[in-house]
Amino acid sequence: GSNIRVDTRGSEIMRVLPRLNEDVNEEWLSDKARFSYDGLKTQRLNQPMVRDSKGSLVPIGWDKARIMMKHVVLRLDRKYAETGYEAHAILGPYVDTHAAVQIRAQFLSHFANPVFSLQQQPAMSAGSSDFRHDYV
């Protein structure tokens, strides 16, 4: 762990700096801790990826990802068709309309009674830095 100071402008984190604490991290801060706030602003996954035989993530095309997901859905459908199941899609507040329409069309074509939920953007209280609601 690290002893840190978080500088903000409104509800946006601008930088993370070390705080002096001889017992924890003296006056140093790792790059991982210093730049970890960047992941709160930007989701960097912009293409589908799968794990290879060594466990490493490798990028695949969108068409291949759709085919793989279709096979997973069909396999789950065959497995649970007798007992029944529910399919849920949860969309974050920053999902664009085109993506929302696409996932709705996909769910309607594969599931009998899909459930769609839209996460509302929570009101940010003063001093709050919880941006996890942004994740899809």
C-alpha positions as CSV (number, residue, x, y, z in Angstrom):
1,G,0.0,0.0,0.0
2,S,0.9,3.6,-0.3
3,N,0.0,6.7,1.6
4,I,-1.4,9.1,-1.0
5,R,-2.9,12.5,-1.6
6,V,-5.6,12.8,-4.3
7,D,-5.9,16.2,-6.0
8,T,-9.3,16.8,-7.7
9,R,-11.1,19.4,-9.7
10,G,-14.8,19.1,-8.9
11,S,-15.5,15.4,-9.2
12,E,-12.6,14.6,-11.5
13,I,-9.3,13.2,-10.2
14,M,-6.4,15.3,-11.6
15,R,-3.4,13.6,-10.0
16,V,-2.2,11.3,-7.2
17,L,0.8,12.2,-5.1
18,P,2.6,10.5,-2.3
19,R,2.2,11.6,1.4
20,L,5.2,11.5,3.7
21,N,4.9,8.4,5.9
22,E,8.1,6.7,7.0
23,D,6.4,3.5,8.0
24,V,4.6,2.9,4.8
25,N,6.2,4.4,1.7
26,E,8.5,7.1,3.0
27,E,8.1,9.8,0.3
28,W,7.9,7.5,-2.7
29,L,5.0,6.3,-4.9
30,S,5.1,3.6,-7.6
31,D,4.0,4.5,-11.1
32,K,1.2,2.0,-10.8
33,A,-0.2,3.9,-7.8
34,R,0.6,7.3,-9.2
35,F,-1.3,6.7,-12.5
36,S,-4.0,4.3,-11.3
37,Y,-6.6,7.1,-11.5
38,D,-6.3,7.1,-15.3
39,G,-8.3,3.8,-15.3
40,L,-11.2,5.6,-13.6
41,K,-11.6,8.0,-16.5
42,T,-11.0,5.8,-19.5
43,Q,-11.9,2.2,-20.2
44,R,-9.1,1.0,-22.4
45,L,-10.7,-2.2,-23.7
46,N,-11.7,-1.3,-27.2
47,Q,-11.5,-4.6,-28.9
48,P,-12.5,-8.1,-27.8
49,M,-9.8,-10.4,-26.4
50,V,-9.5,-14.0,-25.4
51,R,-7.0,-16.0,-23.5
52,D,-4.7,-18.2,-25.5
53,S,-3.3,-21.6,-24.3
54,K,-0.6,-19.8,-22.2
55,G,-3.2,-17.6,-20.4
56,S,-2.2,-14.4,-22.2
57,L,-4.9,-12.1,-23.6
58,V,-4.8,-11.9,-27.4
59,P,-7.0,-9.6,-29.5
60,I,-9.6,-11.1,-31.8
61,G,-11.9,-9.5,-34.4
62,W,-15.5,-8.5,-33.5
63,D,-16.9,-11.1,-35.9
64,K,-15.1,-13.9,-34.2
65,A,-16.1,-12.6,-30.8
66,R,-19.8,-12.6,-31.9
67,I,-19.5,-16.1,-33.1
68,M,-17.8,-17.3,-29.9
69,M,-20.6,-15.5,-27.8
70,K,-23.3,-17.1,-30.0
71,H,-21.8,-20.6,-29.3
72,V,-21.7,-19.9,-25.5
73,V,-25.3,-18.6,-25.5
74,L,-26.5,-21.7,-27.5
75,R,-24.6,-24.0,-25.2
76,L,-26.1,-22.4,-22.1
77,D,-29.6,-22.4,-23.7
78,R,-29.3,-26.2,-24.4
79,K,-28.1,-26.8,-20.8
80,Y,-30.8,-24.8,-19.0
81,A,-33.7,-24.9,-21.4
82,E,-35.5,-27.5,-19.3
83,T,-35.1,-25.7,-15.9
84,G,-35.5,-22.2,-17.3
85,Y,-33.2,-19.2,-16.8
86,E,-33.2,-15.4,-17.1
87,A,-31.0,-13.3,-19.2
88,H,-30.1,-9.8,-18.0
89,A,-28.3,-6.9,-19.7
90,I,-27.1,-4.1,-17.5
91,L,-26.1,-0.9,-19.3
92,G,-24.1,1.9,-17.7
93,P,-25.1,5.5,-18.0
94,Y,-22.4,6.3,-20.6
95,V,-23.3,3.6,-23.1
96,D,-24.2,5.3,-26.4
97,T,-27.6,4.8,-28.0
98,H,-26.2,2.7,-30.9
99,A,-24.6,0.2,-28.6
100,A,-27.8,0.0,-26.5
101,V,-29.9,-0.7,-29.5
102,Q,-27.5,-3.3,-30.8
103,I,-27.4,-5.2,-27.5
104,R,-31.2,-5.0,-27.3
105,A,-31.5,-6.5,-30.8
106,Q,-29.0,-9.3,-29.9
107,F,-30.8,-10.1,-26.7
108,L,-34.2,-10.1,-28.3
109,S,-33.0,-12.5,-31.0
110,H,-31.5,-15.0,-28.6
111,F,-33.6,-14.9,-25.4
112,A,-37.3,-15.3,-24.9
113,N,-37.7,-12.8,-22.0
114,P,-34.6,-10.7,-21.6
115,V,-34.4,-8.1,-18.8
116,F,-32.8,-4.7,-19.6
117,S,-31.6,-2.4,-16.8
118,L,-30.1,1.0,-17.2
119,Q,-27.8,2.2,-14.4
120,Q,-28.5,5.8,-13.5
121,Q,-25.6,8.0,-13.0
122,P,-25.4,8.6,-9.2
123,A,-25.2,12.2,-8.0
124,M,-21.6,12.9,-7.0
125,S,-21.3,14.3,-3.6
126,A,-18.6,16.8,-2.7
127,G,-15.3,15.0,-2.3
128,S,-16.5,11.7,-3.7
129,S,-14.1,9.9,-6.1
130,D,-16.1,6.7,-6.8
131,F,-16.3,6.5,-10.6
132,R,-17.1,2.7,-10.6
133,H,-20.6,3.4,-11.8
134,D,-19.0,4.3,-15.2
135,Y,-18.0,0.7,-15.9
136,V,-20.2,-1.4,-18.3
